[in-house]
């Protein structure tokens, strides 16, 4: 089963650079909105954050720009849970468009569950852990090839 769609948008004029392509920063914006939608799916929506005082902070994010994305293109993000433990979430967002089978861009991210009163790391509640497990099992895909990459020059 494919990873669930977490966010859809059209590429807006203010997001496009002098080459007619989606600016680098807006890929991360799109992936950030997909993370927000994932938070809603695991009980960390606005109400859940307000009641628990907990949220997710991004510890690390890698973006791969694989194909150009142009003005007015309708795109969507699919989100796969790669792994998680009591406090951390490892995920993979992939950006797609109609009539193009390849991934346009990908972002691998490590997130930390935090108590905002500190802020300090804190374990996920049982409900969030169960929802993360369900999302991971529903997808059932192996980690994508672009996960775990390191930036370096060859040789």
Residue pairs with C-beta under 8 A, 6 or more apart in sequence:
1 138
1 139
1 140
1 141
2 78
2 139
2 141
3 78
3 79
3 80
3 92
3 94
3 139
3 141
4 41
4 78
4 79
4 135
4 138
4 139
5 76
5 77
5 78
6 34
6 35
6 37
6 38
6 41
6 77
6 78
6 79
6 93
7 30
7 33
7 34
7 36
7 37
7 76
7 77
8 74
8 75
8 76
8 77
9 30
9 33
9 74
9 75
9 76
10 72
10 73
10 74
10 75
11 22
11 26
11 69
11 70
11 71
11 72
11 73
11 74
11 75
12 71
13 71
15 22
15 23
15 26
15 29
16 22
16 23
16 70
16 71
17 23
20 70
20 71
21 68
21 69
21 70
22 68
22 69
22 70
22 73
24 63
24 65
27 63
27 65
27 69
27 95
27 105
27 107
28 61
28 63
28 107
30 75
30 77
30 95
31 61
31 63
31 77
31 93
31 95
31 107
31 109
33 77
34 77
34 79
34 93
35 56
35 58
35 79
35 91
35 93
35 109
35 111
37 79
38 79
38 91
39 45
39 49
39 55
39 56
41 131
41 135
42 124
42 128
42 131
42 132
42 135
43 125
43 127
43 128
43 131
44 52
44 54
44 55
44 56
44 128
48 54
49 55
49 116
52 125
53 115
53 116
53 117
54 113
54 114
54 115
54 116
54 122
54 125
55 113
55 114
55 116
56 89
56 111
56 112
56 113
56 114
57 111
57 112
57 114
57 119
58 109
58 110
58 111
58 112
59 88
59 110
59 111
59 112
60 109
60 110
61 107
61 108
61 109
61 110
62 107
62 108
62 109
62 149
62 151
63 105
63 106
63 107
64 105
64 106
64 107
64 146
64 149
65 105
66 102
66 103
66 104
66 105
66 106
67 100
67 102
67 103
67 104
67 105
68 104
69 75
69 95
69 97
69 104
69 105
73 97
74 97
74 98
75 95
75 96
75 97
75 104
76 95
76 96
76 97
77 93
77 94
77 95
77 96
78 93
78 94
78 96
79 91
79 92
79 93
79 94
80 91
80 92
80 94
80 139
80 141
80 143
80 144
81 89
81 90
81 91
81 132
81 135
81 136
81 139
82 90
82 91
82 92
82 108
82 143
82 147
83 90
83 136
84 90
84 124
84 129
84 132
84 136
86 123
86 124
86 129
87 112
87 113
87 121
87 122
87 123
87 124
88 110
88 111
88 112
88 113
89 110
89 111
89 112
89 113
89 132
90 108
90 109
90 110
90 111
91 108
91 109
91 111
92 106
92 107
92 108
92 109
92 143
92 144
92 146
92 147
93 106
93 107
93 109
94 103
94 104
94 105
94 106
94 144
95 103
95 104
95 105
95 106
96 103
96 104
97 104
106 144
106 146
108 146
108 147
108 148
108 149
112 121
113 121
113 122
113 123
113 124
113 128
114 120
114 121
114 122
115 121
115 122
124 132
